[in-house]
Amino acid sequence: MMAEPSERPRHPLLVILGPTAVGKTALSLYLAEHLGGEVVSADSRLFYRGMDIGTAKPTPQERARIPHHLVDIADPDDTVGLARFLHLAQAAIANIHDRGRLPIVVGGTGQYVRALVEGWTPPAVPPDPALRAELEEQAHREGLDSLLARLAALDPQAAARVDPRNPRRVIRALEVALHAGPTGPGRTPPPYDIFQVGLTMERSALYARADARLEEMVRAGLVEEIRRLLEAGYGWDLPAMSALNYRQFRPYFEGKATLEEVLAQIRRDTRRFIRHQYNWFRLSDPRVRWFDAARTPPEEILAAVREWLG
């Protein structure tokens, strides 16, 4: 007898989430090698070609070990928004399932991870360059708070979801609200059996790891990477160039700040970014199995995932 749709087996989807610098990449490689998995990136910073060092993108050697999807899929002057991400991620997950392997979604972009696991269907509102320019001008003239107030009046739920410190996302949310109204994202239960692994760490230890990683980025050529992007014609106004570890270098390249001043600003912004990520990845979320990355051996996490798969 054919099973009813609700009784049909759901394909497994493993999700690894947590703040920046906590060790998601290393764990994803370990689990993928032991479970026959492939990585689907849910980190919006990894989409863009040529932005490797400042995003801590998996190295060519790591990507040779384990197939990675949604990495290097766009040039820095392109935009991969939420709707496009969901379309590409769902297609990649289906492809991995079709080949009998385990998709492992790895990410630090909280909105993208939540949208995928909760089955969001965001309104399909194409970019409106004229409206966007108008909103950017309002933000410059009256401040970002004026846009937030306008968004709150149009769509309180969208205003509650958006990062109030990210002008690009505030403008996009207001753009969608002006075109589509206060609909918010629809939701369709995703066709997956989902296991979410959350990595956390004592905050001071995580900050120290982030600081050490920044120093390694500089040694690896972060300044030269940004110079190449600028010489290729990618300007500071691009959404991709607003990413952490990139936008802070603008005053340095304009002769208005020293390298040490820029690195100090990045350290401060990284701490704020980590706090913002914890707002998305709530430790109280019962759907997430949290592990202390500093104290939990990967074998223990592997055993938990195998128990779920079994």
Residue pairs with C-beta under 8 A, 6 or more apart in sequence:
9 193
10 191
10 192
10 193
11 93
11 97
11 191
11 192
11 193
12 102
12 192
12 193
12 194
12 195
12 308
12 309
13 93
13 103
13 105
13 117
13 190
13 192
13 193
13 194
13 195
14 31
14 35
14 37
14 102
14 103
14 104
14 105
14 194
14 195
14 197
14 305
15 42
15 104
15 105
15 106
15 107
15 113
15 116
15 117
15 194
15 195
15 196
15 197
16 24
16 27
16 28
16 31
16 104
16 105
16 106
16 107
16 197
16 199
17 24
17 42
17 106
17 107
17 108
17 110
17 113
17 196
17 197
17 198
17 199
17 281
17 288
18 24
18 108
18 198
18 199
18 200
18 277
18 281
18 293
19 108
19 200
19 201
19 206
19 273
19 274
19 277
19 278
19 281
20 56
20 108
20 210
20 244
20 270
20 273
20 274
20 277
21 56
21 206
21 209
21 210
21 213
21 270
21 274
22 199
22 200
22 201
22 206
22 209
22 293
23 199
23 201
23 293
24 106
24 107
24 108
24 199
25 56
25 58
25 62
25 106
26 298
27 197
27 199
27 293
27 298
27 301
28 37
28 39
28 66
28 104
28 106
29 39
29 58
29 62
29 65
29 66
30 298
30 302
31 37
31 104
31 298
31 301
31 302
31 305
32 38
32 39
32 66
32 102
32 104
33 65
33 66
34 302
35 102
35 104
35 302
35 305
35 306
35 309
36 100
36 101
36 102
37 66
37 101
37 102
37 103
37 104
38 66
38 67
38 68
38 69
38 96
38 101
38 102
38 103
38 104
39 58
39 66
39 67
39 68
39 69
39 104
39 105
39 106
40 68
40 69
40 70
40 89
40 92
40 93
40 96
40 103
40 104
40 105
40 106
41 47
41 68
41 69
41 70
41 71
41 105
41 106
41 107
42 70
42 85
42 89
42 105
42 106
42 107
42 108
42 109
42 112
42 113
42 116
43 55
43 106
43 107
43 108
43 109
43 112
44 80
44 85
44 109
44 112
45 51
45 54
45 55
45 109
45 243
45 244
46 55
46 57
46 58
46 70
46 71
46 72
47 70
47 71
47 72
47 73
47 74
47 80
47 85
47 240
48 55
48 72
48 74
48 75
48 76
48 78
48 240
49 72
49 74
49 75
49 76
50 75
50 76
50 225
50 228
50 229
50 232
50 234
51 57
51 76
51 225
51 229
51 240
51 243
51 246
52 225
53 217
53 220
53 221
53 222
53 225
54 217
54 222
54 225
54 226
54 243
54 244
54 245
54 246
55 243
55 245
56 213
56 217
57 71
57 72
58 68
58 71
62 68
63 71
69 88
69 89
69 92
69 96
70 85
70 88
70 89
70 92
73 80
73 88
74 80
76 229
76 234
76 238
76 240
76 241
77 233
77 234
77 238
77 240
78 240
79 127
79 239
79 240
80 88
81 172
82 111
82 112
82 115
82 120
82 122
83 122
83 124
85 112
85 115
86 112
86 115
86 116
86 120
86 121
86 122
89 105
89 112
89 116
90 116
92 103
93 103
93 105
93 192
96 102
96 103
97 103
102 309
105 113
105 116
105 117
107 113
108 277
110 276
110 277
110 279
110 280
110 281
111 161
111 280
113 280
113 281
114 120
114 280
115 122
115 185
116 190
117 190
117 192
117 194
117 196
117 287
118 187
118 190
119 187
119 188
119 189
119 190
120 185
120 186
120 187
121 185
121 186
121 187
121 188
122 176
122 185
122 186
123 176
123 179
123 180
123 183
123 185
125 175
125 176
125 179
125 180
127 175
128 175
128 179
131 175
131 178
132 171
132 175
135 147
135 171
135 174
135 175
136 167
136 171
138 146
138 147
139 146
139 147
139 167
139 170
139 171
144 164
144 165
144 167
144 170
147 167
147 170
147 171
147 174
148 159
148 162
148 164
148 170
150 174
151 158
151 159
151 162
151 170
151 173
151 174
151 177
152 159
154 174
154 177
154 178
154 181
154 182
155 173
155 177
155 181
155 182
155 183
155 184
156 182
157 182
157 184
158 173
158 176
158 177
158 182
158 184
159 173
161 173
162 169
162 170
162 173
163 169
163 170
163 276
164 170
165 272
165 276
166 242
168 239
168 242
194 287
195 289
195 305
195 308
196 285
196 287
196 288
196 289
197 288
197 289
197 291
197 301
197 304
197 305
198 281
198 283
198 285
198 288
198 289
198 290
198 291
199 290
199 291
199 293
200 283
200 290
200 291
200 292
200 293
201 209
201 292
201 293
201 294
202 292
202 294
203 274
205 294
206 274
207 267
207 270
207 271
207 274
210 267
210 270
210 271
210 274
211 267
211 270
214 245
214 263
214 266
214 267
214 270
217 245
218 259
218 263
222 245
223 249
223 252
223 259
226 246
226 249
226 253
227 253
229 241
229 246
230 253
234 240
234 241
235 241
236 247
236 250
240 246
241 247
244 266
244 269
244 270
244 273
245 266
248 262
248 265
248 266
248 269
249 262
251 257
251 261
251 262
252 258
252 259
252 261
252 262
257 265
281 288
282 288
283 290
289 304
291 300
291 301
